[in-house]
Amino acid sequence: MKYKPDQGTYARTTSLLLLAALILFGCHTLFYWLLSFRAADGAAGFMARDLLGGPMPVLSQPLTPALLFAVLLGAGLVWGVMRLLNRPRVAELLIDCETEMRKCTWPSWEETWKSSVVVLLVVVFFTVVLASMDWFLNFVASRYVF
């Protein structure tokens, strides 16, 4: 059951999607890490053993213990994150965050554009200054010091 289902939907959904993407990346990495283990004789290890004898129809990937483990772990972690985001303390935090973000006044497109141009010009200016100082000090050090 969802705690206060009509409040904080954007914050909860965004949190769930971002954490699920992180879990997906971690399980993908875990899957390939488990496939990399080899037996003592150099053959594929237990986790890389093909359970069906060929690729699965949709994935074109063999069904291996590594795939089963990564998928089940990922599904369990996403389920756990969903449960965590519906706990009263976490849900209240996300609801409060969304409420406060709605109170913020955001800059207009023109203000954003002008501020971005100023930041880019300052970055270019300091890049040129630092590159010039680096070139000059390198010239002095190689010509007169060393």
Protein Blocks (a to p, Z undefined) as FASTA:
>chain_A
ZZhklgoklmmmmmmmmmmmmmmmmmmmmmmmmmmpccfkopacfklpcfkopacfklop
acdfklmmmmmmmmmmmmmmmmmmmgfklmmmmmmmmmmmmmpccddfklmmmmmmmmmm
mmmmmmmmmmmmmmmmmmmmmmmmZZ
